Amino acid sequence: MNAPTLPTAAELEAALRAALAPVQLEVLDESGTHAGHAGARAEGYGTHFRVRIASPRFAGLSRVAQHRLVYDAAQVFVPRGLHALAIETLQLPT
C-alpha cells in the first residue's frame, strides 16, 4: 500500500476557501524550517503550515472557536502528514 502524498499549501488553501469563504487568506508551508523537529519529514514540505485568515464565519466567535473551524477544515490532511498548523485569525478588512 502506498503512503499518502503530503499535503501542499495549495490544497490546504483550497480546503479553507471552500469551508470558510475567507476574504483574506495566506497559507505558508514552513516545513523546511522544522527539520529535526517532531513531525518533520525528510521531504521538507507538507507537515508544518502557517495560516493567516479572515472570514465572515468568525463573526462573534471566540479565538478558540475560530481556530476550531480552521482545524476542522484542515483535518482531512492529518492522515496525509499534516503535523502542525499555526493559525492567525485576522479582523475583517473595513
N, CA, C and O atoms as a CHARMM CRD file, in Angstrom:
* protein
*
  376
    1    1 MET  N      0.84200  -1.18100   0.00000 PROA 1      0.00000
    2    1 MET  CA     0.00000   0.00000   0.00000 PROA 1      0.00000
    3    1 MET  C      0.88600   1.24300   0.00000 PROA 1      0.00000
    4    1 MET  O      1.82100   1.33600   0.79600 PROA 1      0.00000
    5    2 ASN  N      0.60300   2.18900  -0.87800 PROA 2      0.00000
    6    2 ASN  CA     1.38100   3.41300  -0.97300 PROA 2      0.00000
    7    2 ASN  C      1.00700   4.37500   0.14000 PROA 2      0.00000
    8    2 ASN  O     -0.15500   4.47900   0.53300 PROA 2      0.00000
    9    3 ALA  N      2.02200   5.08000   0.64200 PROA 3      0.00000
   10    3 ALA  CA     1.77600   6.11000   1.64500 PROA 3      0.00000
   11    3 ALA  C      1.08100   7.28700   0.96900 PROA 3      0.00000
   12    3 ALA  O      1.35300   7.57100  -0.19700 PROA 3      0.00000
   13    4 PRO  N      0.18100   7.98200   1.68600 PROA 4      0.00000
   14    4 PRO  CA    -0.48100   9.13600   1.08400 PROA 4      0.00000
   15    4 PRO  C      0.52700  10.24500   0.80200 PROA 4      0.00000
   16    4 PRO  O      1.53100  10.38400   1.50000 PROA 4      0.00000
   17    5 THR  N      0.24300  11.02400  -0.22700 PROA 5      0.00000
   18    5 THR  CA     1.13000  12.13700  -0.55500 PROA 5      0.00000
   19    5 THR  C      0.94200  13.25100   0.46500 PROA 5      0.00000
   20    5 THR  O     -0.16300  13.48300   0.95600 PROA 5      0.00000
   21    6 LEU  N      2.01800  13.92300   0.76900 PROA 6      0.00000
   22    6 LEU  CA     1.95900  15.03500   1.71400 PROA 6      0.00000
   23    6 LEU  C      1.10500  16.16100   1.14800 PROA 6      0.00000
   24    6 LEU  O      1.09500  16.38500  -0.06300 PROA 6      0.00000
   25    7 PRO  N      0.39100  16.86800   2.01100 PROA 7      0.00000
   26    7 PRO  CA    -0.43800  17.97500   1.53200 PROA 7      0.00000
   27    7 PRO  C      0.41900  19.14100   1.05000 PROA 7      0.00000
   28    7 PRO  O      1.56700  19.30900   1.46200 PROA 7      0.00000
   29    8 THR  N     -0.16700  19.93100   0.17500 PROA 8      0.00000
   30    8 THR  CA     0.51000  21.13500  -0.30800 PROA 8      0.00000
   31    8 THR  C     -0.22000  22.36700   0.22300 PROA 8      0.00000
   32    8 THR  O     -1.36300  22.28500   0.67100 PROA 8      0.00000
   33    9 ALA  N      0.45500  23.49700   0.16500 PROA 9      0.00000
   34    9 ALA  CA    -0.16100  24.76200   0.57100 PROA 9      0.00000
   35    9 ALA  C     -1.38600  25.05200  -0.29400 PROA 9      0.00000
   36    9 ALA  O     -2.39000  25.55900   0.20700 PROA 9      0.00000
   37   10 ALA  N     -1.31200  24.73600  -1.57700 PROA 10     0.00000
   38   10 ALA  CA    -2.44100  24.98400  -2.48600 PROA 10     0.00000
   39   10 ALA  C     -3.65500  24.14300  -2.09700 PROA 10     0.00000
   40   10 ALA  O     -4.78400  24.63200  -2.14500 PROA 10     0.00000
   41   11 GLU  N     -3.44000  22.90000  -1.71900 PROA 11     0.00000
   42   11 GLU  CA    -4.55300  22.04100  -1.30400 PROA 11     0.00000
   43   11 GLU  C     -5.18400  22.53900  -0.00500 PROA 11     0.00000
   44   11 GLU  O     -6.40700  22.56300   0.13200 PROA 11     0.00000
   45   12 LEU  N     -4.34300  22.93200   0.93600 PROA 12     0.00000
   46   12 LEU  CA    -4.84700  23.45900   2.20100 PROA 12     0.00000
   47   12 LEU  C     -5.61200  24.75600   1.96400 PROA 12     0.00000
   48   12 LEU  O     -6.67100  24.97500   2.55300 PROA 12     0.00000
   49   13 GLU  N     -5.07800  25.61100   1.10400 PROA 13     0.00000
   50   13 GLU  CA    -5.76200  26.86200   0.77600 PROA 13     0.00000
   51   13 GLU  C     -7.12900  26.58900   0.14700 PROA 13     0.00000
   52   13 GLU  O     -8.11200  27.23800   0.50200 PROA 13     0.00000
   53   14 ALA  N     -7.19700  25.64400  -0.77500 PROA 14     0.00000
   54   14 ALA  CA    -8.46500  25.32000  -1.42900 PROA 14     0.00000
   55   14 ALA  C     -9.48700  24.80400  -0.41500 PROA 14     0.00000
   56   14 ALA  O    -10.66200  25.16600  -0.48400 PROA 14     0.00000
   57   15 ALA  N     -9.05700  23.97400   0.51200 PROA 15     0.00000
   58   15 ALA  CA    -9.96700  23.43400   1.53000 PROA 15     0.00000
   59   15 ALA  C    -10.48400  24.54400   2.44200 PROA 15     0.00000
   60   15 ALA  O    -11.66400  24.56300   2.79300 PROA 15     0.00000
   61   16 LEU  N     -9.60700  25.46300   2.82400 PROA 16     0.00000
   62   16 LEU  CA   -10.01900  26.57500   3.68800 PROA 16     0.00000
   63   16 LEU  C    -10.96000  27.52200   2.95600 PROA 16     0.00000
   64   16 LEU  O    -11.92100  28.02100   3.54100 PROA 16     0.00000
   65   17 ARG  N    -10.68900  27.77000   1.68400 PROA 17     0.00000
   66   17 ARG  CA   -11.59100  28.62900   0.89200 PROA 17     0.00000
   67   17 ARG  C    -12.97900  27.99300   0.78600 PROA 17     0.00000
   68   17 ARG  O    -13.99100  28.68000   0.92900 PROA 17     0.00000
   69   18 ALA  N    -13.02500  26.70600   0.53900 PROA 18     0.00000
   70   18 ALA  CA   -14.30900  26.01000   0.39000 PROA 18     0.00000
   71   18 ALA  C    -15.09500  25.99800   1.70000 PROA 18     0.00000
   72   18 ALA  O    -16.31400  26.16800   1.69400 PROA 18     0.00000
   73   19 ALA  N    -14.41100  25.80100   2.80500 PROA 19     0.00000
   74   19 ALA  CA   -15.09500  25.65900   4.09600 PROA 19     0.00000
   75   19 ALA  C    -15.44000  26.99100   4.75200 PROA 19     0.00000
   76   19 ALA  O    -16.46500  27.10100   5.42500 PROA 19     0.00000
   77   20 LEU  N    -14.59400  28.00600   4.56300 PROA 20     0.00000
   78   20 LEU  CA   -14.73000  29.23200   5.35000 PROA 20     0.00000
   79   20 LEU  C    -14.94600  30.49500   4.53600 PROA 20     0.00000
   80   20 LEU  O    -15.15600  31.55900   5.11900 PROA 20     0.00000
   81   21 ALA  N    -14.90300  30.42100   3.22300 PROA 21     0.00000
   82   21 ALA  CA   -15.10100  31.58200   2.35300 PROA 21     0.00000
   83   21 ALA  C    -14.36800  32.81800   2.87500 PROA 21     0.00000
   84   21 ALA  O    -14.99200  33.85500   3.10100 PROA 21     0.00000
   85   22 PRO  N    -13.06200  32.71800   3.06700 PROA 22     0.00000
   86   22 PRO  CA   -12.32700  33.84400   3.64200 PROA 22     0.00000
   87   22 PRO  C    -12.24200  35.04000   2.69400 PROA 22     0.00000
   88   22 PRO  O    -12.25700  34.88600   1.47200 PROA 22     0.00000
   89   23 VAL  N    -12.15300  36.21900   3.27700 PROA 23     0.00000
   90   23 VAL  CA   -11.92600  37.43000   2.49100 PROA 23     0.00000
   91   23 VAL  C    -10.43000  37.74100   2.43200 PROA 23     0.00000
   92   23 VAL  O     -9.97900  38.53700   1.60800 PROA 23     0.00000
   93   24 GLN  N     -9.68100  37.10700   3.31100 PROA 24     0.00000
   94   24 GLN  CA    -8.23400  37.22300   3.29700 PROA 24     0.00000
   95   24 GLN  C     -7.66500  35.87500   3.72400 PROA 24     0.00000
   96   24 GLN  O     -8.11300  35.29800   4.71400 PROA 24     0.00000
   97   25 LEU  N     -6.68300  35.37400   2.98500 PROA 25     0.00000
   98   25 LEU  CA    -6.10200  34.07300   3.30000 PROA 25     0.00000
   99   25 LEU  C     -4.67700  33.99800   2.79200 PROA 25     0.00000
  100   25 LEU  O     -4.38600  34.34400   1.64700 PROA 25     0.00000
  101   26 GLU  N     -3.80400  33.54600   3.65500 PROA 26     0.00000
  102   26 GLU  CA    -2.41500  33.27800   3.29200 PROA 26     0.00000
  103   26 GLU  C     -2.04200  31.94300   3.93100 PROA 26     0.00000
  104   26 GLU  O     -2.21700  31.76000   5.13600 PROA 26     0.00000
  105   27 VAL  N     -1.53400  31.01900   3.13300 PROA 27     0.00000
  106   27 VAL  CA    -1.09700  29.72200   3.62500 PROA 27     0.00000
  107   27 VAL  C      0.38100  29.57500   3.29700 PROA 27     0.00000
  108   27 VAL  O      0.77100  29.63100   2.13000 PROA 27     0.00000
  109   28 LEU  N      1.19400  29.38800   4.31200 PROA 28     0.00000
  110   28 LEU  CA     2.63500  29.25100   4.14100 PROA 28     0.00000
  111   28 LEU  C      3.07400  27.87400   4.60300 PROA 28     0.00000
  112   28 LEU  O      2.71800  27.44200   5.69900 PROA 28     0.00000
  113   29 ASP  N      3.84000  27.18500   3.78000 PROA 29     0.00000
  114   29 ASP  CA     4.41100  25.89800   4.17000 PROA 29     0.00000
  115   29 ASP  C      5.75500  26.19600   4.83800 PROA 29     0.00000
  116   29 ASP  O      6.71400  26.58800   4.17200 PROA 29     0.00000
  117   30 GLU  N      5.81300  26.00800   6.14400 PROA 30     0.00000
  118   30 GLU  CA     7.02100  26.28600   6.92200 PROA 30     0.00000
  119   30 GLU  C      7.75700  25.00400   7.29600 PROA 30     0.00000
  120   30 GLU  O      8.59400  25.00800   8.19800 PROA 30     0.00000
  121   31 SER  N      7.45100  23.91900   6.61500 PROA 31     0.00000
  122   31 SER  CA     8.02200  22.61900   6.95400 PROA 31     0.00000
  123   31 SER  C      9.54300  22.61900   6.92700 PROA 31     0.00000
  124   31 SER  O     10.18300  22.00200   7.77800 PROA 31     0.00000
  125   32 GLY  N     10.11500  23.30200   5.96300 PROA 32     0.00000
  126   32 GLY  CA    11.57100  23.31400   5.83200 PROA 32     0.00000
  127   32 GLY  C     12.28700  23.91000   7.02900 PROA 32     0.00000
  128   32 GLY  O     13.44400  23.58000   7.28700 PROA 32     0.00000
  129   33 THR  N     11.61900  24.77600   7.75700 PROA 33     0.00000
  130   33 THR  CA    12.24700  25.39200   8.93700 PROA 33     0.00000
  131   33 THR  C     12.13600  24.52200  10.17800 PROA 33     0.00000
  132   33 THR  O     12.64200  24.89100  11.23800 PROA 33     0.00000
  133   34 HSD  N     11.48300  23.37500  10.06300 PROA 34     0.00000
  134   34 HSD  CA    11.27900  22.49000  11.21200 PROA 34     0.00000
  135   34 HSD  C     12.08100  21.19900  11.10600 PROA 34     0.00000
  136   34 HSD  O     11.78000  20.22400  11.79400 PROA 34     0.00000
  137   35 ALA  N     13.08500  21.18500  10.26200 PROA 35     0.00000
  138   35 ALA  CA    13.91600  19.98900  10.10700 PROA 35     0.00000
  139   35 ALA  C     14.45900  19.56200  11.46900 PROA 35     0.00000
  140   35 ALA  O     14.99000  20.37600  12.22400 PROA 35     0.00000
  141   36 GLY  N     14.31900  18.28900  11.76300 PROA 36     0.00000
  142   36 GLY  CA    14.81200  17.75900  13.02300 PROA 36     0.00000
  143   36 GLY  C     13.82300  17.84600  14.16500 PROA 36     0.00000
  144   36 GLY  O     14.06800  17.28600  15.23400 PROA 36     0.00000
  145   37 HSD  N     12.70900  18.53700  13.96500 PROA 37     0.00000
  146   37 HSD  CA    11.68800  18.65700  14.99900 PROA 37     0.00000
  147   37 HSD  C     10.68000  17.52000  14.87000 PROA 37     0.00000
  148   37 HSD  O     10.64200  16.81800  13.86000 PROA 37     0.00000
  149   38 ALA  N      9.87500  17.35000  15.89500 PROA 38     0.00000
  150   38 ALA  CA     8.83600  16.32200  15.87100 PROA 38     0.00000
  151   38 ALA  C      7.90500  16.55000  14.68000 PROA 38     0.00000
  152   38 ALA  O      7.48800  17.67700  14.41300 PROA 38     0.00000
  153   39 GLY  N      7.59400  15.49700  13.99000 PROA 39     0.00000
  154   39 GLY  CA     6.66600  15.57400  12.87000 PROA 39     0.00000
  155   39 GLY  C      7.29000  15.99100  11.55800 PROA 39     0.00000
  156   39 GLY  O      6.65200  15.87000  10.51200 PROA 39     0.00000
  157   40 ALA  N      8.52400  16.48100  11.58200 PROA 40     0.00000
  158   40 ALA  CA     9.18400  16.89300  10.34200 PROA 40     0.00000
  159   40 ALA  C      9.56500  15.65100   9.54700 PROA 40     0.00000
  160   40 ALA  O      9.88100  14.60500  10.11500 PROA 40     0.00000
  161   41 ARG  N      9.53000  15.78300   8.22900 PROA 41     0.00000
  162   41 ARG  CA     9.90600  14.66600   7.37100 PROA 41     0.00000
  163   41 ARG  C     11.02000  15.11000   6.44300 PROA 41     0.00000
  164   41 ARG  O     11.24000  16.30400   6.23800 PROA 41     0.00000
  165   42 ALA  N     11.70600  14.14900   5.89400 PROA 42     0.00000
  166   42 ALA  CA    12.85500  14.43700   5.03800 PROA 42     0.00000
  167   42 ALA  C     12.48900  15.23300   3.79900 PROA 42     0.00000
  168   42 ALA  O     13.33800  15.92200   3.23500 PROA 42     0.00000
  169   43 GLU  N     11.22100  15.14900   3.36000 PROA 43     0.00000
  170   43 GLU  CA    10.80700  15.85000   2.14800 PROA 43     0.00000
  171   43 GLU  C     10.93100  17.36200   2.28200 PROA 43     0.00000
  172   43 GLU  O     11.13600  18.04900   1.28100 PROA 43     0.00000
  173   44 GLY  N     10.81200  17.89500   3.49200 PROA 44     0.00000
  174   44 GLY  CA    10.95300  19.33900   3.71000 PROA 44     0.00000
  175   44 GLY  C      9.71300  20.14000   3.36700 PROA 44     0.00000
  176   44 GLY  O      9.78300  21.36600   3.28200 PROA 44     0.00000
  177   45 TYR  N      8.57900  19.48400   3.16800 PROA 45     0.00000
  178   45 TYR  CA     7.33100  20.19300   2.89200 PROA 45     0.00000
  179   45 TYR  C      6.16400  19.34300   3.38700 PROA 45     0.00000
  180   45 TYR  O      6.31600  18.14900   3.64300 PROA 45     0.00000
  181   46 GLY  N      4.99400  19.97800   3.51800 PROA 46     0.00000
  182   46 GLY  CA     3.76800  19.24700   3.76400 PROA 46     0.00000
  183   46 GLY  C      3.44800  18.85600   5.18800 PROA 46     0.00000
  184   46 GLY  O      2.46600  18.15200   5.42400 PROA 46     0.00000
  185   47 THR  N      4.26100  19.30000   6.15900 PROA 47     0.00000
  186   47 THR  CA     3.99400  18.89300   7.54400 PROA 47     0.00000
  187   47 THR  C      3.65700  20.05200   8.47500 PROA 47     0.00000
  188   47 THR  O      2.86700  19.88400   9.40400 PROA 47     0.00000
  189   48 HSD  N      4.23600  21.21500   8.24300 PROA 48     0.00000
  190   48 HSD  CA     4.06000  22.37600   9.11800 PROA 48     0.00000
  191   48 HSD  C      3.60200  23.58100   8.29500 PROA 48     0.00000
  192   48 HSD  O      4.29700  24.01700   7.37700 PROA 48     0.00000
  193   49 PHE  N      2.43400  24.10800   8.63200 PROA 49     0.00000
  194   49 PHE  CA     1.88500  25.23500   7.88100 PROA 49     0.00000
  195   49 PHE  C      1.51600  26.37800   8.81400 PROA 49     0.00000
  196   49 PHE  O      1.20200  26.16800   9.98500 PROA 49     0.00000
  197   50 ARG  N      1.56100  27.58400   8.27700 PROA 50     0.00000
  198   50 ARG  CA     1.05300  28.78200   8.95100 PROA 50     0.00000
  199   50 ARG  C     -0.10100  29.30600   8.10600 PROA 50     0.00000
  200   50 ARG  O      0.01500  29.42000   6.88600 PROA 50     0.00000
  201   51 VAL  N     -1.21600  29.62300   8.76100 PROA 51     0.00000
  202   51 VAL  CA    -2.40700  30.13300   8.09500 PROA 51     0.00000
  203   51 VAL  C     -2.76700  31.48200   8.69700 PROA 51     0.00000
  204   51 VAL  O     -2.92300  31.61100   9.91100 PROA 51     0.00000
  205   52 ARG  N     -2.89500  32.47500   7.84400 PROA 52     0.00000
  206   52 ARG  CA    -3.42700  33.79300   8.24800 PROA 52     0.00000
  207   52 ARG  C     -4.75600  33.94000   7.51900 PROA 52     0.00000
  208   52 ARG  O     -4.80700  33.88000   6.29100 PROA 52     0.00000
  209   53 ILE  N     -5.83600  34.13300   8.28200 PROA 53     0.00000
  210   53 ILE  CA    -7.15500  34.06100   7.66700 PROA 53     0.00000
  211   53 ILE  C     -8.13800  35.01300   8.33100 PROA 53     0.00000
  212   53 ILE  O     -8.15600  35.16600   9.55300 PROA 53     0.00000
  213   54 ALA  N     -8.96300  35.65600   7.49200 PROA 54     0.00000
  214   54 ALA  CA   -10.09500  36.47000   7.94700 PROA 54     0.00000
  215   54 ALA  C    -11.32600  35.94100   7.22600 PROA 54     0.00000
  216   54 ALA  O    -11.33300  35.81100   6.00200 PROA 54     0.00000
  217   55 SER  N    -12.36900  35.63700   8.00000 PROA 55     0.00000
  218   55 SER  CA   -13.58600  35.07500   7.41300 PROA 55     0.00000
  219   55 SER  C    -14.81400  35.63100   8.11600 PROA 55     0.00000
  220   55 SER  O    -14.80300  35.80900   9.33400 PROA 55     0.00000
  221   56 PRO  N    -15.86900  35.90500   7.36400 PROA 56     0.00000
  222   56 PRO  CA   -17.12300  36.30900   7.99600 PROA 56     0.00000
  223   56 PRO  C    -17.66900  35.22700   8.93700 PROA 56     0.00000
  224   56 PRO  O    -18.44500  35.52700   9.84400 PROA 56     0.00000
  225   57 ARG  N    -17.26600  33.97900   8.72300 PROA 57     0.00000
  226   57 ARG  CA   -17.70600  32.87900   9.59200 PROA 57     0.00000
  227   57 ARG  C    -17.19600  33.03900  11.02200 PROA 57     0.00000
  228   57 ARG  O    -17.71200  32.39100  11.93300 PROA 57     0.00000
  229   58 PHE  N    -16.18900  33.89100  11.23300 PROA 58     0.00000
  230   58 PHE  CA   -15.61500  34.07900  12.55900 PROA 58     0.00000
  231   58 PHE  C    -16.38900  35.09700  13.39700 PROA 58     0.00000
  232   58 PHE  O    -16.13800  35.22500  14.59500 PROA 58     0.00000
  233   59 ALA  N    -17.31900  35.81700  12.78500 PROA 59     0.00000
  234   59 ALA  CA   -18.04600  36.89200  13.48500 PROA 59     0.00000
  235   59 ALA  C    -18.69500  36.36200  14.76400 PROA 59     0.00000
  236   59 ALA  O    -19.43700  35.38000  14.74700 PROA 59     0.00000
  237   60 GLY  N    -18.39600  37.03700  15.86400 PROA 60     0.00000
  238   60 GLY  CA   -18.99300  36.70900  17.14500 PROA 60     0.00000
  239   60 GLY  C    -18.39900  35.49700  17.84000 PROA 60     0.00000
  240   60 GLY  O    -18.85000  35.14000  18.92900 PROA 60     0.00000
  241   61 LEU  N    -17.40000  34.85300  17.24600 PROA 61     0.00000
  242   61 LEU  CA   -16.79100  33.66900  17.84200 PROA 61     0.00000
  243   61 LEU  C    -15.53000  34.01900  18.61700 PROA 61     0.00000
  244   61 LEU  O    -14.82100  34.96500  18.27400 PROA 61     0.00000
  245   62 SER  N    -15.25800  33.25900  19.65100 PROA 62     0.00000
  246   62 SER  CA   -14.00100  33.41000  20.38400 PROA 62     0.00000
  247   62 SER  C    -12.84800  32.96500  19.48900 PROA 62     0.00000
  248   62 SER  O    -13.06500  32.29700  18.47800 PROA 62     0.00000
  249   63 ARG  N    -11.64900  33.32800  19.85400 PROA 63     0.00000
  250   63 ARG  CA   -10.48000  32.90700  19.08800 PROA 63     0.00000
  251   63 ARG  C    -10.39200  31.38000  19.04900 PROA 63     0.00000
  252   63 ARG  O    -10.05200  30.80500  18.01500 PROA 63     0.00000
  253   64 VAL  N    -10.69300  30.73000  20.15900 PROA 64     0.00000
  254   64 VAL  CA   -10.65200  29.26900  20.19700 PROA 64     0.00000
  255   64 VAL  C    -11.65700  28.68000  19.20100 PROA 64     0.00000
  256   64 VAL  O    -11.32900  27.73200  18.48900 PROA 64     0.00000
  257   65 ALA  N    -12.85600  29.22000  19.14300 PROA 65     0.00000
  258   65 ALA  CA   -13.86300  28.73000  18.20400 PROA 65     0.00000
  259   65 ALA  C    -13.44600  28.99900  16.75700 PROA 65     0.00000
  260   65 ALA  O    -13.69700  28.17500  15.87800 PROA 65     0.00000
  261   66 GLN  N    -12.81300  30.14300  16.50300 PROA 66     0.00000
  262   66 GLN  CA   -12.31900  30.45200  15.16300 PROA 66     0.00000
  263   66 GLN  C    -11.25700  29.42100  14.75200 PROA 66     0.00000
  264   66 GLN  O    -11.28000  28.90300  13.63600 PROA 66     0.00000
  265   67 HSD  N    -10.34300  29.13800  15.65700 PROA 67     0.00000
  266   67 HSD  CA    -9.28400  28.17000  15.37300 PROA 67     0.00000
  267   67 HSD  C     -9.87600  26.78400  15.13700 PROA 67     0.00000
  268   67 HSD  O     -9.39000  26.04300  14.28200 PROA 67     0.00000
  269   68 ARG  N    -10.91800  26.42800  15.88400 PROA 68     0.00000
  270   68 ARG  CA   -11.55400  25.12400  15.71600 PROA 68     0.00000
  271   68 ARG  C    -12.11000  24.98400  14.29900 PROA 68     0.00000
  272   68 ARG  O    -12.00300  23.91700  13.69500 PROA 68     0.00000
  273   69 LEU  N    -12.70200  26.05100  13.76800 PROA 69     0.00000
  274   69 LEU  CA   -13.21100  25.99900  12.39300 PROA 69     0.00000
  275   69 LEU  C    -12.08800  25.72900  11.39400 PROA 69     0.00000
  276   69 LEU  O    -12.25900  24.96000  10.44800 PROA 69     0.00000
  277   70 VAL  N    -10.93400  26.37000  11.61300 PROA 70     0.00000
  278   70 VAL  CA    -9.79400  26.15500  10.72600 PROA 70     0.00000
  279   70 VAL  C     -9.28400  24.71900  10.86000 PROA 70     0.00000
  280   70 VAL  O     -9.04500  24.04300   9.85900 PROA 70     0.00000
  281   71 TYR  N     -9.12100  24.26200  12.09700 PROA 71     0.00000
  282   71 TYR  CA    -8.67500  22.87700  12.30900 PROA 71     0.00000
  283   71 TYR  C     -9.63800  21.87700  11.68100 PROA 71     0.00000
  284   71 TYR  O     -9.20800  20.89800  11.07100 PROA 71     0.00000
  285   72 ASP  N    -10.92000  22.11400  11.82500 PROA 72     0.00000
  286   72 ASP  CA   -11.90700  21.20400  11.24400 PROA 72     0.00000
  287   72 ASP  C    -11.75200  21.11900   9.72700 PROA 72     0.00000
  288   72 ASP  O    -11.84100  20.03400   9.15200 PROA 72     0.00000
  289   73 ALA  N    -11.52200  22.25300   9.08400 PROA 73     0.00000
  290   73 ALA  CA   -11.35900  22.27200   7.62800 PROA 73     0.00000
  291   73 ALA  C    -10.07100  21.58800   7.18400 PROA 73     0.00000
  292   73 ALA  O    -10.00000  21.05700   6.07600 PROA 73     0.00000
  293   74 ALA  N     -9.05000  21.59700   8.04700 PROA 74     0.00000
  294   74 ALA  CA    -7.74300  21.02000   7.69800 PROA 74     0.00000
  295   74 ALA  C     -7.61000  19.55600   8.12600 PROA 74     0.00000
  296   74 ALA  O     -6.64100  18.89400   7.75500 PROA 74     0.00000
  297   75 GLN  N     -8.55300  19.05400   8.88800 PROA 75     0.00000
  298   75 GLN  CA    -8.45600  17.71200   9.46800 PROA 75     0.00000
  299   75 GLN  C     -8.20100  16.61600   8.43700 PROA 75     0.00000
  300   75 GLN  O     -7.51900  15.63300   8.72800 PROA 75     0.00000
  301   76 VAL  N     -8.73400  16.77900   7.26000 PROA 76     0.00000
  302   76 VAL  CA    -8.57200  15.76800   6.21400 PROA 76     0.00000
  303   76 VAL  C     -7.10200  15.54900   5.84800 PROA 76     0.00000
  304   76 VAL  O     -6.75300  14.50100   5.30400 PROA 76     0.00000
  305   77 PHE  N     -6.24300  16.51900   6.13700 PROA 77     0.00000
  306   77 PHE  CA    -4.83200  16.42200   5.76900 PROA 77     0.00000
  307   77 PHE  C     -3.96900  15.74300   6.83300 PROA 77     0.00000
  308   77 PHE  O     -2.81800  15.40200   6.56000 PROA 77     0.00000
  309   78 VAL  N     -4.49700  15.54500   8.02500 PROA 78     0.00000
  310   78 VAL  CA    -3.71800  14.91600   9.09800 PROA 78     0.00000
  311   78 VAL  C     -3.26700  13.50300   8.71100 PROA 78     0.00000
  312   78 VAL  O     -2.09400  13.18300   8.90400 PROA 78     0.00000
  313   79 PRO  N     -4.13400  12.65300   8.17900 PROA 79     0.00000
  314   79 PRO  CA    -3.66400  11.31700   7.77800 PROA 79     0.00000
  315   79 PRO  C     -2.62200  11.35300   6.66200 PROA 79     0.00000
  316   79 PRO  O     -1.89400  10.38200   6.45500 PROA 79     0.00000
  317   80 ARG  N     -2.55500  12.46300   5.95400 PROA 80     0.00000
  318   80 ARG  CA    -1.58800  12.60300   4.86100 PROA 80     0.00000
  319   80 ARG  C     -0.26500  13.18700   5.32900 PROA 80     0.00000
  320   80 ARG  O      0.65600  13.32400   4.52300 PROA 80     0.00000
  321   81 GLY  N     -0.13900  13.53900   6.61600 PROA 81     0.00000
  322   81 GLY  CA     1.14500  14.00200   7.12600 PROA 81     0.00000
  323   81 GLY  C      1.14500  15.37900   7.74900 PROA 81     0.00000
  324   81 GLY  O      2.17200  15.79800   8.28200 PROA 81     0.00000
  325   82 LEU  N      0.02700  16.11100   7.70600 PROA 82     0.00000
  326   82 LEU  CA    -0.02900  17.41500   8.37200 PROA 82     0.00000
  327   82 LEU  C      0.22000  17.20300   9.85500 PROA 82     0.00000
  328   82 LEU  O     -0.49100  16.44000  10.50900 PROA 82     0.00000
  329   83 HSD  N      1.22600  17.87500  10.38300 PROA 83     0.00000
  330   83 HSD  CA     1.61300  17.69700  11.77900 PROA 83     0.00000
  331   83 HSD  C      1.31900  18.92300  12.62300 PROA 83     0.00000
  332   83 HSD  O      0.90200  18.79800  13.77500 PROA 83     0.00000
  333   84 ALA  N      1.53100  20.10300  12.06500 PROA 84     0.00000
  334   84 ALA  CA     1.37500  21.33300  12.84600 PROA 84     0.00000
  335   84 ALA  C      0.74300  22.42000  11.98800 PROA 84     0.00000
  336   84 ALA  O      1.02900  22.55400  10.79800 PROA 84     0.00000
  337   85 LEU  N     -0.13500  23.19700  12.64200 PROA 85     0.00000
  338   85 LEU  CA    -0.83000  24.27800  11.96300 PROA 85     0.00000
  339   85 LEU  C     -0.82400  25.49000  12.89000 PROA 85     0.00000
  340   85 LEU  O     -1.48800  25.48900  13.92600 PROA 85     0.00000
  341   86 ALA  N     -0.07400  26.51900  12.51400 PROA 86     0.00000
  342   86 ALA  CA    -0.06900  27.77700  13.26200 PROA 86     0.00000
  343   86 ALA  C     -1.13600  28.66600  12.63700 PROA 86     0.00000
  344   86 ALA  O     -1.11100  28.93200  11.43500 PROA 86     0.00000
  345   87 ILE  N     -2.06800  29.11900  13.45700 PROA 87     0.00000
  346   87 ILE  CA    -3.21400  29.87100  12.93000 PROA 87     0.00000
  347   87 ILE  C     -3.20300  31.28600  13.47900 PROA 87     0.00000
  348   87 ILE  O     -3.06900  31.50900  14.68300 PROA 87     0.00000
  349   88 GLU  N     -3.35000  32.24200  12.55900 PROA 88     0.00000
  350   88 GLU  CA    -3.54600  33.64200  12.92800 PROA 88     0.00000
  351   88 GLU  C     -4.87600  34.07900  12.32000 PROA 88     0.00000
  352   88 GLU  O     -4.98300  34.25700  11.10600 PROA 88     0.00000
  353   89 THR  N     -5.88500  34.24900  13.16800 PROA 89     0.00000
  354   89 THR  CA    -7.15700  34.74500  12.66700 PROA 89     0.00000
  355   89 THR  C     -7.09700  36.27000  12.67800 PROA 89     0.00000
  356   89 THR  O     -6.63200  36.87800  13.64300 PROA 89     0.00000
  357   90 LEU  N     -7.56500  36.87000  11.61000 PROA 90     0.00000
  358   90 LEU  CA    -7.45000  38.30400  11.40500 PROA 90     0.00000
  359   90 LEU  C     -8.82400  38.96000  11.44700 PROA 90     0.00000
  360   90 LEU  O     -9.84000  38.31000  11.20000 PROA 90     0.00000
  361   91 GLN  N     -8.84700  40.24600  11.76000 PROA 91     0.00000
  362   91 GLN  CA   -10.07500  41.01800  11.71500 PROA 91     0.00000
  363   91 GLN  C    -10.45600  41.22600  10.26100 PROA 91     0.00000
  364   91 GLN  O     -9.58600  41.37000   9.40100 PROA 91     0.00000
  365   92 LEU  N    -11.74700  41.24400   9.98400 PROA 92     0.00000
  366   92 LEU  CA   -12.19900  41.52300   8.62300 PROA 92     0.00000
  367   92 LEU  C    -11.77400  42.91800   8.20800 PROA 92     0.00000
  368   92 LEU  O    -11.85600  43.84900   9.00900 PROA 92     0.00000
  369   93 PRO  N    -11.32600  43.08400   6.98300 PROA 93     0.00000
  370   93 PRO  CA   -10.96300  44.42400   6.49600 PROA 93     0.00000
  371   93 PRO  C    -12.20900  45.32100   6.48600 PROA 93     0.00000
  372   93 PRO  O    -13.32000  44.87000   6.20900 PROA 93     0.00000
  373   94 THR  N    -11.99200  46.56800   6.78800 PROA 94     0.00000
  374   94 THR  CA   -13.12900  47.52000   6.80000 PROA 94     0.00000
  375   94 THR  C    -13.14000  48.35900   5.54800 PROA 94     0.00000
  376   94 THR  O    -14.01600  49.20800   5.38200 PROA 94     0.00000
